[in-house]
Amino acid sequence: MTSTRSPTVVDVANRAGTSRQTVSNVIHGKTHVREQTRERVLAAIAELGYRPNVAARYLKRQQTSVLGVVVGDLGNPFYSEVAAHIERHAAHHGYTMLLASTGGDREAERTRVESLLEHRVAAIIFLAYSRNRRVIEAADRHTRCVFVGGLPSPHGVFIGLDERKSAATATSYLVGLGHRRIAYVNTTVSSHPDVDRARLTGYRRALSKAGIERDDALVVRLDSDVETPASTRQEALRELLTGPRRPTAIFAAADYTALQAMDCADGLGLQVPADLSIVGFDNIALVALERISLTTVAYPFDELARLSVEAAVGVLEESSTDGDRVLEPTLIVRGSTAPPPRRRRDPR
């Protein structure tokens, strides 16, 4: 009967005629092993098809080579795109990634974080977090925490944009085109309420600076809970775009929301940007397509991912880290924005 048992370091040592410690030294690249002995060990490893038991090694050290990554609604491409960059940079440092999706639910966030801690992840990178103090403090007591986007937290390193400045940049651009009725549209999952407030503050400051009177009827929040029908979100947008004093421009606090606004405008027979200008936030890959061509505030995905991974593994590997990093916003102008129409065309 053929054994299905995986070869162990003892099997390698026996085949190479050396000790377990010598095999371990060869595996870890130690330089004090004689070249002839090293060649015997490597040959035995190849013959037996031996692979080091990484899980057992890190279990012994009470630390794994895995980075936990917490995301919100995976239906939003922002999370998948940033996570893909994080995985690539983590691999460069010899780490793998364990993804945990909360769907924007606070209870789900708690259980997902607990699960990551049970897996002894080396650090947790939060792409979305509810700022639930108990959850964050529990994570902070056990492992390194890095927060990407949103607002700084006292429980870990922050890597992100200046949310107020970013929103003000987008709004000021629309003002500069001549728009005066500019709506702010956000969702309940795209950002935490604190982030929403920061972006809303930036939007309002830009309007105030331009001498535009505040109109709360132009502030719309779409419920993006996974159980909320898409028709409900579209109805809120329809009400915004069919009112007697509808906006000539929208600042959507997420590209995903901007795409929903574009779809609604199209259904109403409104042309973007001839009848309605739209600015998004994130710069996900989809919005650069010629058919969409969305003007947006760009999140530097690759730089955010690189910095977040370096912050997560830097302290663990006793290398230097600069702490919080706040990046400057960049507005990418595409075809979804133009000066307001001279004559308003009513939606059908």
C-alpha positions as CSV (number, residue, x, y, z in Angstrom):
1,M,0.0,0.0,0.0
2,T,1.4,3.4,-1.0
3,S,1.7,6.0,1.7
4,T,0.2,9.4,1.1
5,R,2.1,11.0,4.0
6,S,3.8,14.2,3.0
7,P,7.6,14.1,3.5
8,T,9.0,15.8,6.6
9,V,12.2,17.5,7.5
10,V,13.2,14.3,9.3
11,D,12.8,12.4,6.0
12,V,15.0,15.0,4.2
13,A,17.6,14.7,7.0
14,N,17.7,10.9,6.7
15,R,17.9,11.0,2.9
16,A,20.7,13.5,3.0
17,G,22.5,11.8,5.9
18,T,22.5,15.0,8.1
19,S,20.7,16.5,11.0
20,R,17.3,18.3,11.1
21,Q,19.0,21.5,12.1
22,T,21.3,21.4,9.0
23,V,18.2,20.9,6.8
24,S,16.6,23.9,8.5
25,N,19.7,26.0,8.0
26,V,19.7,25.1,4.3
27,I,16.0,25.9,3.9
28,H,16.5,29.3,5.6
29,G,19.6,30.2,3.5
30,K,22.1,30.1,6.4
31,T,25.6,30.6,5.0
32,H,27.6,28.5,7.4
33,V,26.6,25.1,5.8
34,R,29.3,23.4,3.7
35,E,28.5,23.6,0.0
36,Q,28.7,19.8,-0.4
37,T,26.2,19.3,2.5
38,R,23.9,21.9,1.1
39,E,23.9,20.2,-2.3
40,R,22.9,16.9,-0.6
41,V,20.1,18.5,1.3
42,L,18.8,20.3,-1.8
43,A,18.9,17.0,-3.8
44,A,17.0,15.2,-1.0
45,I,14.4,18.0,-1.0
46,A,13.9,17.7,-4.7
47,E,13.7,13.9,-4.7
48,L,11.2,13.7,-1.9
49,G,9.2,16.7,-3.0
50,Y,9.4,18.2,0.5
51,R,7.7,21.5,1.3
52,P,8.3,23.3,4.6
53,N,5.2,23.3,6.9
54,V,4.7,27.1,6.9
55,A,1.6,26.9,9.1
56,A,3.4,24.9,11.8
57,R,6.4,27.2,11.7
58,Y,4.3,30.4,12.2
59,L,2.0,28.7,14.8
60,K,5.1,28.0,16.9
61,R,6.1,31.7,16.6
62,Q,2.5,32.8,17.4
63,Q,2.5,34.8,14.1
64,T,1.6,34.0,10.5
65,S,2.8,35.4,7.2
66,V,-0.8,36.4,6.4
67,L,-2.2,39.9,6.2
68,G,-5.9,40.2,7.0
69,V,-7.7,42.7,4.7
70,V,-11.2,43.9,5.7
71,V,-13.4,45.3,2.9
72,G,-17.0,46.5,2.7
73,D,-19.4,45.7,-0.1
74,L,-17.6,43.6,-2.7
75,G,-20.1,44.8,-5.3
76,N,-18.2,48.1,-5.2
77,P,-15.1,47.7,-7.5
78,F,-13.1,50.0,-5.3
79,Y,-12.5,47.2,-2.8
80,S,-11.5,44.6,-5.2
81,E,-9.1,46.9,-7.1
82,V,-7.3,48.0,-3.9
83,A,-7.2,44.5,-2.6
84,A,-5.6,43.3,-5.8
85,H,-2.8,45.8,-5.4
86,I,-2.4,44.9,-1.7
87,E,-2.1,41.2,-2.6
88,R,0.7,42.0,-5.1
89,H,2.7,44.1,-2.7
90,A,2.2,41.6,0.1
91,A,3.6,38.8,-2.1
92,H,6.6,41.0,-2.7
93,H,7.3,41.0,1.0
94,G,6.6,37.3,1.4
95,Y,3.1,37.6,2.8
96,T,-0.2,36.3,1.6
97,M,-3.6,37.9,2.0
98,L,-6.8,36.8,3.8
99,L,-9.8,38.8,2.7
100,A,-12.8,39.5,5.0
101,S,-15.9,41.2,3.6
102,T,-18.3,43.0,6.0
103,G,-21.0,44.2,3.5
104,G,-21.2,47.3,5.6
105,D,-22.7,45.5,8.5
106,R,-21.3,46.2,12.0
107,E,-22.0,42.8,13.4
108,A,-20.4,41.1,10.3
109,E,-17.4,43.3,10.8
110,R,-17.0,42.1,14.4
111,T,-17.2,38.4,13.5
112,R,-14.8,38.9,10.5
113,V,-12.2,40.7,12.6
114,E,-12.5,38.0,15.3
115,S,-11.9,35.3,12.6
116,L,-8.8,37.1,11.3
117,L,-7.5,37.3,14.9
118,E,-8.2,33.6,15.3
119,H,-6.1,32.9,12.2
120,R,-3.2,34.8,13.9
121,V,-2.8,37.3,11.0
122,A,0.4,39.3,11.2
123,A,-1.6,42.6,10.7
124,I,-5.0,43.8,9.6
125,I,-5.5,46.3,6.8
126,F,-8.9,48.0,7.0
127,L,-10.2,49.2,3.6
128,A,-13.6,49.7,5.4
129,Y,-14.4,50.0,9.1
130,S,-17.3,51.2,11.1
131,R,-15.2,52.9,13.8
132,N,-16.8,50.5,16.3
133,R,-14.5,51.2,19.2
134,R,-14.9,47.7,20.7
135,V,-14.0,46.0,17.4
136,I,-11.0,48.2,16.7
137,E,-9.7,48.1,20.3
138,A,-9.9,44.3,20.3
139,A,-7.9,44.1,17.0
140,D,-5.4,46.7,18.2
141,R,-4.6,44.7,21.4
142,H,-3.7,41.7,19.3
143,T,-2.1,42.9,16.1
144,R,-1.0,45.8,14.0
145,C,-3.8,47.8,12.3
146,V,-3.6,49.9,9.2
147,F,-6.5,52.0,8.0
148,V,-6.6,52.8,4.2
149,G,-8.9,55.7,3.3
150,G,-11.5,57.2,5.5
151,L,-10.2,59.1,8.5
152,P,-7.2,58.7,10.9
153,S,-7.6,56.3,13.9
154,P,-5.8,56.3,17.2
155,H,-5.6,52.5,16.9
156,G,-3.3,52.2,14.0
157,V,-1.5,53.8,11.0
158,F,-3.6,55.8,8.5
159,I,-2.9,55.8,4.8
160,G,-5.3,57.9,2.7
161,L,-6.4,61.2,1.2
162,D,-7.5,64.5,2.8
163,E,-11.2,63.8,2.4
164,R,-12.4,67.4,2.8
165,K,-9.8,68.8,0.4
166,S,-10.6,66.0,-2.1
167,A,-14.4,66.8,-2.0
168,A,-13.7,70.6,-2.2
169,T,-11.4,70.0,-5.2
170,A,-14.2,68.1,-7.1
171,T,-16.9,70.7,-6.2
172,S,-14.7,73.7,-7.0
173,Y,-14.0,72.2,-10.5
174,L,-17.7,72.1,-11.2
175,V,-18.2,75.6,-9.9
176,G,-15.4,76.7,-12.2
177,L,-17.3,75.3,-15.1
178,G,-20.2,77.6,-14.2
179,H,-22.4,75.2,-12.3
180,R,-24.4,76.6,-9.4
181,R,-26.9,73.8,-8.6
182,I,-24.5,71.0,-7.7
183,A,-25.8,67.9,-5.9
184,Y,-23.9,65.8,-3.4
185,V,-24.8,62.0,-3.6
186,N,-23.4,59.3,-1.4
187,T,-24.2,55.8,-0.3
188,T,-24.3,54.1,3.1
189,V,-21.6,51.6,2.2
190,S,-19.2,53.7,0.1
191,S,-18.0,55.4,3.2
192,H,-18.4,55.5,6.9
193,P,-20.6,58.4,8.3
194,D,-17.5,60.2,9.5
195,V,-16.0,60.1,6.0
196,D,-19.4,61.1,4.5
197,R,-19.4,64.1,6.8
198,A,-15.9,65.0,5.9
199,R,-16.7,64.9,2.2
200,L,-19.9,66.8,2.7
201,T,-18.0,69.4,4.6
202,G,-15.6,69.8,1.7
203,Y,-18.4,70.1,-0.8
204,R,-20.2,72.7,1.3
205,R,-17.0,74.7,1.9
206,A,-16.4,74.9,-1.8
207,L,-19.9,76.1,-2.5
208,S,-19.7,78.7,0.4
209,K,-16.3,80.0,-1.0
210,A,-18.0,80.5,-4.3
211,G,-20.9,82.4,-2.7
212,I,-23.5,79.6,-3.6
213,E,-26.3,79.3,-1.1
214,R,-26.7,76.0,0.7
215,D,-29.5,73.8,-0.4
216,D,-30.0,70.6,1.6
217,A,-32.5,69.3,-1.1
218,L,-29.4,68.7,-3.2
219,V,-27.8,66.3,-0.6
220,V,-28.9,62.7,-1.3
221,R,-27.8,59.5,0.4
222,L,-28.6,56.2,-1.2
223,D,-29.2,53.1,0.9
224,S,-26.7,50.6,-0.4
225,D,-27.5,47.7,2.0
226,V,-27.2,44.4,0.1
227,E,-30.9,43.8,0.8
228,T,-32.0,47.2,-0.6
229,P,-33.5,46.8,-4.1
230,A,-31.7,48.7,-6.9
231,S,-35.1,50.2,-7.8
232,T,-35.2,52.0,-4.4
233,R,-31.8,53.7,-5.1
234,Q,-32.9,54.6,-8.6
235,E,-36.1,56.2,-7.3
236,A,-34.1,58.5,-5.0
237,L,-32.0,59.6,-8.0
238,R,-35.1,60.0,-10.2
239,E,-36.6,62.3,-7.6
240,L,-33.4,64.4,-7.6
241,L,-33.2,64.6,-11.4
242,T,-36.9,65.3,-12.1
243,G,-37.6,68.0,-9.5
244,P,-38.5,71.6,-10.5
245,R,-35.0,72.8,-9.5
246,R,-32.9,69.8,-10.5
247,P,-29.1,70.1,-10.4
248,T,-27.0,70.7,-13.4
249,A,-24.1,68.7,-11.9
250,I,-23.6,65.9,-9.4
251,F,-20.6,65.2,-7.1
252,A,-20.9,61.5,-6.3
253,A,-18.8,60.5,-3.4
254,A,-17.9,57.2,-5.1
255,D,-17.5,56.1,-8.7
256,Y,-20.0,53.3,-8.1
257,T,-22.6,55.9,-7.1
258,A,-21.6,58.1,-10.1
259,L,-22.3,55.1,-12.4
260,Q,-25.8,54.7,-10.8
261,A,-26.4,58.4,-11.5
262,M,-25.3,58.0,-15.1
263,D,-27.6,55.1,-15.6
264,C,-30.6,57.0,-14.1
265,A,-29.9,60.1,-16.2
266,D,-29.8,57.9,-19.3
267,G,-33.1,56.4,-18.4
268,L,-34.6,59.8,-18.1
269,G,-33.3,60.9,-21.5
270,L,-30.7,63.3,-20.0
271,Q,-27.4,63.4,-21.7
272,V,-24.1,63.5,-19.8
273,P,-22.5,66.0,-19.9
274,A,-24.8,68.1,-22.2
275,D,-27.7,68.1,-19.6
276,L,-25.9,66.9,-16.5
277,S,-22.3,66.9,-15.4
278,I,-21.1,64.1,-13.0
279,V,-17.9,63.8,-11.0
280,G,-17.0,60.6,-9.1
281,F,-14.5,59.6,-6.4
282,D,-12.0,56.7,-6.6
283,N,-11.0,56.3,-10.3
284,I,-11.8,52.6,-10.6
285,A,-10.7,51.0,-13.9
286,L,-14.2,50.9,-15.3
287,V,-14.7,54.6,-15.4
288,A,-11.8,55.2,-17.7
289,L,-13.6,53.4,-20.5
290,E,-14.5,55.7,-23.4
291,R,-18.2,55.0,-23.2
292,I,-18.2,56.1,-19.5
293,S,-15.3,58.6,-19.4
294,L,-16.0,59.7,-15.8
295,T,-14.3,62.8,-14.3
296,T,-13.2,61.7,-10.9
297,V,-11.0,62.2,-7.8
298,A,-8.3,59.6,-8.2
299,Y,-7.4,57.3,-5.3
300,P,-3.8,56.3,-6.0
301,F,-4.6,52.6,-5.6
302,D,-1.1,51.2,-6.1
303,E,0.6,53.8,-3.8
304,L,-2.0,53.3,-1.1
305,A,-1.6,49.5,-1.3
306,R,2.2,49.8,-1.2
307,L,2.2,52.1,1.8
308,S,-0.4,50.1,3.7
309,V,1.6,46.8,3.2
310,E,4.8,48.5,4.2
311,A,3.1,49.9,7.3
312,A,1.7,46.5,8.1
313,V,4.9,44.5,7.7
314,G,7.4,47.3,8.5
315,V,7.1,47.1,12.3
316,L,6.8,43.4,12.2
317,E,10.1,43.1,10.3
318,E,11.7,45.8,12.5
319,S,12.2,48.2,9.5
320,S,11.3,51.9,9.6
321,T,7.9,53.3,9.0
322,D,6.8,56.9,8.7
323,G,3.5,56.5,10.4
324,D,0.3,58.2,9.0
325,R,0.5,59.3,5.3
326,V,-2.0,61.8,3.9
327,L,-1.8,62.0,0.1
328,E,-2.8,64.9,-2.1
329,P,-6.0,64.5,-4.2
330,T,-5.8,64.4,-8.0
331,L,-8.7,65.3,-10.2
332,I,-8.8,63.4,-13.5
333,V,-10.9,65.3,-16.0
334,R,-12.7,63.2,-18.6
335,G,-15.8,63.5,-20.7
336,S,-18.6,63.5,-18.1
337,T,-18.3,67.2,-17.2
338,A,-19.0,70.4,-19.2
339,P,-20.4,73.9,-18.5
340,P,-24.1,73.9,-17.6
341,P,-26.6,73.9,-20.5
342,R,-27.9,77.3,-21.6
343,R,-31.4,76.0,-21.9
344,R,-32.6,73.3,-19.5
345,R,-34.1,70.2,-21.2
346,D,-36.7,68.5,-19.0
347,P,-36.4,64.8,-18.5
348,R,-38.9,62.6,-20.0
